[in-house]
Amino acid sequence: MVLTVFTWRYGGRRVFLCGSFNGWNERIQMIMVEGSATIFQRILDLPPGYYEYRYLVDDVWQVDEDQQCVRDGFGMINNMVFVEESQLLTLSLAASPIQQNQLGASSDGLLHTTVLQLPNNEMDVLRCHLSLHLSSSTAYDLMPDSGKVIALDVNVAVRQAFHLMYEEGIAVLPLWDEQNTKISGMLTASDFILMLLQLNSNRATLTDEEIEEHTISAWKDLKFQHHRELIGVSEPLYRRALIQAGPDESLKDVALRILQNEISAVPILSSTQDGSCPHLLFIACLSGILKHICRHFRRHLEFLPQLQQPVGNLPLGTWAREVGNITGRSLLTLRASDPLSSALNLLIQAHVSSVPIVDSDGILVDVYCKSDIASLAKSSVYAHIQLDQTIISQALEIVDVTSRNRCQTCTRFDSLYKVMELLSDPAMRRVIVIEAGSRRVEGIITLRDIFTYIFG
């Protein structure tokens, strides 16, 4: 027998489960998850096999469009689950979300869609397991037991924000708009890099006082105007709305939102019944989601041998040309003697979070990351540094010694699970792949690479 969790996450007053596992004869009442207003679950002890099922929500038969769907012999659409002896206990087989244009309503009001097939190879099975776990977990599961969440007023001086990020070791800060009483955006390391690049090009026209008193709000306005000029748009552009998530949303939805919007984190906001300002609960990032995955699968590795596959055999990451570039992306590196401006421009233009620093033989020396920019807040170095005249090795000397373990390495023969464990550390956003004997850089695997691979 295998414990299998069934989840309905779309609310209702009374939710029942009915399926082929009981001959469609019994309606099993589902229980609302504690702390949630919309999620119902029920755990059944089932023998291995294939089962179809539906949900009865407030006396209306429903299927979950985000779960695997099949059409039965009578043309009806049901959800389905394939229970295996080695199946982990929080899984109920799901597929990718069904696109709206794949659905059509029949005369009986049920949705009809094409039948989705079960995975045909082992790596698809792994993806399915990981995707299932994320679909059955919510942002609530990432909420820390204790801690503090810092939000900055948009009228705070950039200088103060810079110092705060350095002192607290924070890479992303939510921004509070007092006038509109809401979280209006996020301040990131990329913002500071863009500020420094602009400051470096306009230094002759800016006074020390203007540099010191420039507010976050003024910077965001300047950045928006610069973007308009860059793309040559004369008519008004609308600012992108804050990308956020709620505590009841699945971890799969949260991860996809981060990936699709090319951001590093999202604020988790809880809505209020009186319609007042949502409460900022915490910041969700990919490392926290990956840690949740690793904690769940750690004791079940024998059932998922795919996690023991060498990363060099998988289509993820960025690799040096001589190793074999199976992902089609070129590995970017810099020398310690290159100007800091080269590193900052590369981070922004290539949309990467870090770049390996190598010597003339390609041997790993260090890594320069976007988050390292905060170290320039030390003694207000950013206010007078000359980016073209400062080399990367000098910039790295300013980086806090306690953060030097950020440069984690592996070989291409290390397992996928080992790399996932390394990247589940909140301080890690990438693992440098090196040749074991020489430490020559062969590739780089990032958090984003792992999740892009998981979602296919």
C-alpha positions as semicolon CSV with decimal commas, in nm:
position;residue;x (nm);y (nm);z (nm)
1;M;0,000;0,000;0,000
2;V;0,117;0,353;-0,079
3;L;0,010;0,671;0,100
4;T;-0,105;0,917;-0,168
5;V;-0,207;1,278;-0,112
6;F;-0,493;1,431;-0,311
7;T;-0,512;1,812;-0,306
8;W;-0,785;2,057;-0,412
9;R;-0,648;2,411;-0,388
10;Y;-0,929;2,622;-0,530
11;G;-1,158;2,673;-0,231
12;G;-1,519;2,584;-0,162
13;R;-1,741;2,517;0,137
14;R;-1,748;2,135;0,115
15;V;-1,515;1,926;-0,101
16;F;-1,540;1,550;-0,160
17;L;-1,316;1,304;-0,349
18;C;-1,459;1,021;-0,557
19;G;-1,277;0,780;-0,786
20;S;-1,214;0,437;-0,929
21;F;-1,020;0,342;-0,612
22;N;-1,360;0,290;-0,441
23;G;-1,565;0,200;-0,747
24;W;-1,699;0,557;-0,770
25;N;-1,944;0,456;-0,494
26;E;-1,820;0,659;-0,195
27;R;-1,769;1,032;-0,159
28;I;-1,470;1,091;0,068
29;Q;-1,477;1,425;0,248
30;M;-1,158;1,629;0,215
31;I;-1,011;1,832;0,500
32;M;-0,914;2,201;0,480
33;V;-0,541;2,248;0,541
34;E;-0,473;2,429;0,867
35;G;-0,383;2,795;0,809
36;S;-0,527;2,797;0,456
37;A;-0,863;2,924;0,334
38;T;-0,862;2,746;-0,004
39;I;-0,665;2,419;0,014
40;F;-0,829;2,082;0,091
41;Q;-0,639;1,753;0,120
42;R;-0,701;1,385;0,184
43;I;-0,447;1,104;0,220
44;L;-0,551;0,759;0,095
45;D;-0,364;0,431;0,142
46;L;-0,381;0,278;-0,207
47;P;-0,239;-0,036;-0,365
48;P;-0,017;0,028;-0,669
49;G;-0,213;0,091;-0,985
50;Y;-0,387;0,340;-1,212
51;Y;-0,681;0,539;-1,077
52;E;-0,918;0,804;-1,208
53;Y;-1,093;1,051;-0,981
54;R;-1,290;1,376;-0,955
55;Y;-1,372;1,637;-0,696
56;L;-1,725;1,729;-0,585
57;V;-1,707;2,096;-0,483
58;D;-2,025;2,246;-0,338
59;D;-2,235;1,983;-0,524
60;V;-2,063;2,053;-0,859
61;W;-1,832;1,794;-1,019
62;Q;-1,488;1,942;-1,096
63;V;-1,151;1,836;-1,232
64;D;-0,823;2,004;-1,144
65;E;-0,688;2,151;-1,468
66;D;-0,334;2,153;-1,325
67;Q;-0,342;1,778;-1,259
68;Q;-0,305;1,498;-1,515
69;C;-0,634;1,459;-1,709
70;V;-0,769;1,168;-1,914
71;R;-1,087;1,101;-2,111
72;D;-1,265;0,781;-2,006
73;G;-1,461;0,541;-2,228
74;F;-1,774;0,755;-2,198
75;G;-1,598;1,072;-2,312
76;M;-1,585;1,218;-1,961
77;I;-1,278;1,402;-1,833
78;N;-1,127;1,279;-1,507
79;N;-0,806;1,343;-1,316
80;M;-0,575;1,045;-1,291
81;V;-0,296;0,913;-1,072
82;F;-0,051;0,628;-1,125
83;V;0,053;0,484;-0,788
84;E;0,384;0,297;-0,783
85;E;0,538;0,087;-0,506
86;S;0,840;0,319;-0,493
87;Q;0,624;0,631;-0,502
88;L;0,699;0,897;-0,242
89;L;0,419;0,965;-0,004
90;T;0,324;1,316;-0,097
91;L;0,285;1,256;-0,467
92;S;-0,026;1,253;-0,681
93;L;0,068;1,246;-1,049
94;A;0,039;1,583;-1,225
95;A;0,122;1,722;-1,563
96;S;0,206;2,067;-1,684
97;P;-0,084;2,314;-1,655
98;I;-0,334;2,276;-1,941
99;Q;-0,346;2,577;-2,166
100;Q;-0,685;2,748;-2,205
101;N;-0,701;2,685;-2,576
102;Q;-0,674;2,309;-2,515
103;L;-1,003;2,306;-2,324
104;G;-1,360;2,300;-2,445
105;A;-1,691;2,262;-2,264
106;S;-1,925;1,974;-2,352
107;S;-2,302;1,972;-2,321
108;D;-2,279;1,822;-1,973
109;G;-2,060;2,114;-1,858
110;L;-1,740;1,910;-1,820
111;L;-1,407;2,013;-1,968
112;H;-1,265;1,807;-2,253
113;T;-0,897;1,801;-2,340
114;T;-0,650;1,580;-2,517
115;V;-0,524;1,287;-2,314
116;L;-0,179;1,345;-2,165
117;Q;0,070;1,059;-2,170
118;L;0,275;0,927;-1,881
119;P;0,652;0,993;-1,895
120;N;0,846;0,766;-2,128
121;N;1,197;0,800;-1,981
122;E;1,359;0,820;-1,641
123;M;1,450;1,187;-1,649
124;D;1,089;1,276;-1,730
125;V;0,987;1,065;-1,431
126;L;1,221;1,270;-1,210
127;R;1,082;1,595;-1,349
128;C;0,733;1,468;-1,284
129;H;0,813;1,379;-0,920
130;L;0,975;1,716;-0,855
131;S;0,697;1,906;-1,026
132;L;0,436;1,711;-0,829
133;H;0,599;1,791;-0,499
134;L;0,611;2,161;-0,583
135;S;0,248;2,154;-0,696
136;S;0,136;1,999;-0,365
137;S;0,338;2,243;-0,150
138;T;0,255;2,609;-0,090
139;A;0,449;2,924;-0,011
140;Y;0,338;2,875;0,350
141;D;0,585;2,585;0,365
142;L;0,875;2,828;0,316
143;M;0,771;3,069;0,589
144;P;1,042;3,089;0,859
145;D;0,942;3,025;1,220
146;S;1,094;3,356;1,320
147;G;1,293;3,643;1,173
148;K;1,254;3,991;1,040
149;V;1,150;4,131;0,704
150;I;1,295;4,469;0,609
151;A;1,115;4,707;0,374
152;L;1,258;5,044;0,270
153;D;1,063;5,363;0,211
154;V;1,099;5,475;-0,151
155;N;1,207;5,819;-0,028
156;V;1,510;5,683;0,156
157;A;1,844;5,794;0,013
158;V;2,017;5,540;-0,210
159;R;2,323;5,577;0,013
160;Q;2,129;5,449;0,316
161;A;1,983;5,160;0,118
162;F;2,328;5,067;-0,008
163;H;2,469;5,061;0,346
164;L;2,173;4,860;0,477
165;M;2,212;4,590;0,213
166;Y;2,582;4,565;0,298
167;E;2,538;4,557;0,675
168;E;2,248;4,309;0,673
169;G;2,386;4,094;0,391
170;I;2,062;4,136;0,193
171;A;2,051;4,104;-0,185
172;V;1,687;4,211;-0,237
173;L;1,481;4,471;-0,049
174;P;1,104;4,538;-0,081
175;L;1,012;4,904;-0,128
176;W;0,731;5,070;0,068
177;D;0,527;5,349;-0,093
178;E;0,381;5,545;0,200
179;Q;0,169;5,766;-0,023
180;N;-0,015;5,471;-0,176
181;T;0,026;5,246;0,133
182;K;0,162;4,946;-0,054
183;I;0,475;4,751;-0,140
184;S;0,557;4,908;-0,476
185;G;0,868;4,729;-0,595
186;M;1,199;4,564;-0,514
187;L;1,549;4,704;-0,487
188;T;1,818;4,463;-0,607
189;A;2,191;4,437;-0,659
190;S;2,127;4,500;-1,030
191;D;1,984;4,842;-0,939
192;F;2,307;4,933;-0,762
193;I;2,519;4,813;-1,053
194;L;2,317;5,028;-1,294
195;M;2,346;5,323;-1,055
196;L;2,723;5,287;-1,035
197;L;2,758;5,258;-1,412
198;Q;2,549;5,570;-1,460
199;L;2,730;5,751;-1,179
200;N;3,060;5,661;-1,341
201;S;2,953;5,810;-1,675
202;N;2,795;6,126;-1,524
203;R;3,041;6,190;-1,242
204;A;3,154;6,522;-1,389
205;T;2,800;6,664;-1,376
206;L;2,705;6,536;-1,027
207;T;2,800;6,697;-0,697
208;D;2,889;6,495;-0,387
209;E;2,568;6,619;-0,225
210;E;2,356;6,497;-0,517
211;I;2,522;6,157;-0,497
212;E;2,461;6,134;-0,121
213;E;2,097;6,252;-0,121
214;H;1,964;6,079;-0,435
215;T;1,651;5,884;-0,328
216;I;1,538;5,537;-0,436
217;S;1,223;5,689;-0,588
218;A;1,429;5,937;-0,792
219;W;1,656;5,654;-0,910
220;K;1,360;5,439;-1,018
221;D;1,218;5,735;-1,215
222;L;1,556;5,792;-1,380
223;K;1,590;5,424;-1,463
224;F;1,240;5,423;-1,619
225;Q;1,320;5,732;-1,829
226;H;1,651;5,582;-1,939
227;H;1,470;5,265;-2,049
228;R;1,228;5,472;-2,260
229;E;1,513;5,652;-2,431
230;L;1,698;5,328;-2,490
231;I;1,411;5,164;-2,677
232;G;1,315;5,487;-2,850
233;V;0,957;5,511;-2,726
234;S;0,793;5,854;-2,721
235;E;0,444;5,763;-2,601
236;P;0,392;5,689;-2,229
237;L;0,508;5,354;-2,099
238;Y;0,349;5,185;-1,800
239;R;0,564;5,060;-1,517
240;R;0,554;4,687;-1,461
241;A;0,329;4,599;-1,169
242;L;0,487;4,446;-0,861
243;I;0,542;4,075;-0,912
244;Q;0,422;3,903;-0,596
245;A;0,267;3,583;-0,466
246;G;0,027;3,477;-0,195
247;P;0,093;3,225;0,084
248;D;-0,163;2,979;-0,059
249;E;-0,001;2,963;-0,402
250;S;0,187;2,647;-0,493
251;L;0,566;2,646;-0,490
252;K;0,552;2,546;-0,855
253;D;0,363;2,867;-0,939
254;V;0,604;3,076;-0,729
255;A;0,911;2,922;-0,896
256;L;0,767;2,966;-1,245
257;R;0,683;3,330;-1,169
258;I;1,045;3,395;-1,069
259;L;1,177;3,219;-1,380
260;Q;0,938;3,370;-1,632
261;N;0,986;3,727;-1,507
262;E;1,366;3,687;-1,483
263;I;1,378;3,806;-1,122
264;S;1,558;3,667;-0,819
265;A;1,280;3,671;-0,559
266;V;0,916;3,760;-0,496
267;P;0,751;3,910;-0,188
268;I;0,488;3,688;-0,028
269;L;0,191;3,908;0,064
270;S;-0,118;3,801;0,258
271;S;-0,443;3,974;0,168
272;T;-0,671;4,115;0,435
273;Q;-1,048;4,069;0,464
274;D;-1,109;4,443;0,508
275;G;-0,924;4,527;0,187
276;S;-0,646;4,714;0,365
277;C;-0,278;4,693;0,271
278;P;-0,160;4,330;0,236
279;H;0,089;4,213;0,497
280;L;0,447;4,140;0,386
281;L;0,521;3,792;0,525
282;F;0,862;3,708;0,379
283;I;1,065;3,701;0,057
284;A;1,058;3,377;-0,144
285;C;1,356;3,284;-0,361
286;L;1,466;2,983;-0,564
287;S;1,722;2,869;-0,304
288;G;1,448;2,839;-0,042
289;I;1,232;2,634;-0,280
290;L;1,528;2,411;-0,367
291;K;1,602;2,359;0,003
292;H;1,241;2,248;0,047
293;I;1,286;1,996;-0,238
294;C;1,614;1,858;-0,098
295;R;1,472;1,822;0,252
296;H;1,178;1,620;0,116
297;F;1,371;1,388;-0,118
298;R;1,683;1,339;0,096
299;R;1,555;1,016;0,250
300;H;1,419;0,874;-0,076
301;L;1,723;0,890;-0,303
302;E;1,719;0,512;-0,357
303;F;1,383;0,550;-0,532
304;L;1,507;0,828;-0,760
305;P;1,839;0,714;-0,910
306;Q;1,805;0,997;-1,163
307;L;1,919;1,236;-0,890
308;Q;2,251;1,049;-0,883
309;Q;2,318;1,122;-1,251
310;P;2,645;1,318;-1,315
311;V;2,566;1,680;-1,399
312;G;2,800;1,658;-1,698
313;N;2,556;1,413;-1,859
314;L;2,254;1,642;-1,825
315;P;2,136;1,933;-2,042
316;L;2,175;2,202;-1,780
317;G;2,429;2,472;-1,706
318;T;2,676;2,657;-1,923
319;W;2,992;2,481;-2,037
320;A;3,325;2,565;-2,194
321;R;3,344;2,487;-2,564
322;E;3,615;2,221;-2,520
323;V;3,397;2,030;-2,272
324;G;3,099;2,018;-2,508
325;N;2,838;2,292;-2,508
326;I;2,517;2,087;-2,503
327;T;2,303;2,381;-2,389
328;G;2,416;2,613;-2,669
329;R;2,537;2,888;-2,434
330;S;2,892;3,018;-2,414
331;L;3,077;3,020;-2,083
332;L;3,182;3,375;-1,993
333;T;3,494;3,437;-1,783
334;L;3,715;3,735;-1,690
335;R;4,069;3,787;-1,564
336;A;4,155;3,941;-1,226
337;S;4,337;4,220;-1,413
338;D;4,027;4,323;-1,612
339;P;3,863;4,652;-1,510
340;L;3,568;4,635;-1,270
341;S;3,354;4,809;-1,532
342;S;3,394;4,503;-1,757
343;A;3,255;4,275;-1,486
344;L;2,960;4,505;-1,408
345;N;2,869;4,553;-1,774
346;L;2,894;4,179;-1,837
347;L;2,665;4,097;-1,541
348;I;2,399;4,337;-1,670
349;Q;2,422;4,278;-2,044
350;A;2,453;3,898;-2,028
351;H;2,178;3,872;-1,761
352;V;2,395;3,655;-1,535
353;S;2,438;3,672;-1,158
354;S;2,812;3,597;-1,153
355;V;3,119;3,548;-1,367
356;P;3,419;3,317;-1,290
357;I;3,755;3,491;-1,260
358;V;4,034;3,281;-1,411
359;D;4,407;3,308;-1,477
360;S;4,579;3,281;-1,816
361;D;4,544;2,900;-1,805
362;G;4,174;2,906;-1,728
363;I;4,230;2,806;-1,364
364;L;3,965;2,929;-1,119
365;V;4,087;3,223;-0,912
366;D;3,759;3,360;-0,774
367;V;3,411;3,463;-0,881
368;Y;3,258;3,810;-0,903
369;C;2,886;3,820;-0,822
370;K;2,616;4,084;-0,845
371;S;2,579;4,072;-0,467
372;D;2,946;4,169;-0,427
373;I;2,850;4,520;-0,533
374;A;2,721;4,584;-0,180
375;S;3,079;4,563;-0,049
376;L;3,142;4,901;-0,215
377;A;2,921;5,055;0,054
378;K;3,208;4,997;0,296
379;S;3,352;5,338;0,382
380;S;3,136;5,475;0,095
381;V;3,383;5,343;-0,162
382;Y;3,112;5,359;-0,431
383;A;3,102;5,742;-0,412
384;H;3,456;5,788;-0,542
385;I;3,556;5,462;-0,712
386;Q;3,667;5,482;-1,078
387;L;3,527;5,171;-1,242
388;D;3,758;5,184;-1,544
389;Q;4,067;5,230;-1,328
390;T;3,983;4,972;-1,061
391;I;4,064;4,613;-1,153
392;I;3,858;4,314;-1,040
393;S;4,123;4,184;-0,797
394;Q;4,112;4,520;-0,613
395;A;3,733;4,507;-0,595
396;L;3,747;4,152;-0,456
397;E;3,979;4,266;-0,176
398;I;3,694;4,482;-0,045
399;V;3,450;4,189;-0,035
400;D;3,373;4,072;0,319
401;V;3,602;3,779;0,409
402;T;3,309;3,593;0,571
403;S;3,133;3,573;0,235
404;R;3,425;3,414;0,054
405;N;3,267;3,064;0,077
406;R;3,021;3,182;-0,190
407;C;3,249;3,021;-0,449
408;Q;3,139;2,657;-0,432
409;T;3,276;2,407;-0,683
410;C;3,198;2,063;-0,818
411;T;3,318;1,841;-1,104
412;R;3,110;1,732;-1,399
413;F;3,105;1,382;-1,245
414;D;2,930;1,498;-0,926
415;S;2,563;1,407;-0,893
416;L;2,269;1,632;-0,967
417;Y;2,156;1,593;-0,606
418;K;2,493;1,709;-0,470
419;V;2,472;2,025;-0,682
420;M;2,113;2,080;-0,568
421;E;2,224;2,054;-0,205
422;L;2,500;2,310;-0,264
423;L;2,259;2,551;-0,431
424;S;1,999;2,514;-0,155
425;D;2,225;2,731;0,063
426;P;2,074;3,083;0,051
427;A;2,423;3,229;0,006
428;M;2,478;3,025;-0,311
429;R;2,340;3,114;-0,652
430;R;2,585;2,920;-0,864
431;V;2,832;2,629;-0,854
432;I;3,150;2,648;-1,063
433;V;3,230;2,322;-1,243
434;I;3,604;2,257;-1,241
435;E;3,841;1,986;-1,362
436;A;3,931;1,786;-1,052
437;G;4,309;1,788;-1,083
438;S;4,382;2,129;-1,232
439;R;4,082;2,340;-1,112
440;R;4,039;2,457;-1,470
441;V;3,692;2,603;-1,514
442;E;3,471;2,378;-1,727
443;G;3,127;2,524;-1,663
444;I;2,884;2,689;-1,428
445;I;2,545;2,573;-1,295
446;T;2,305;2,825;-1,143
447;L;1,985;2,806;-0,943
448;R;1,796;2,917;-1,252
449;D;1,953;2,632;-1,452
450;I;1,826;2,375;-1,199
451;F;1,468;2,502;-1,208
452;T;1,467;2,546;-1,586
453;Y;1,571;2,181;-1,607
454;I;1,305;2,069;-1,356
455;F;1,030;2,236;-1,559
456;G;1,169;2,113;-1,888
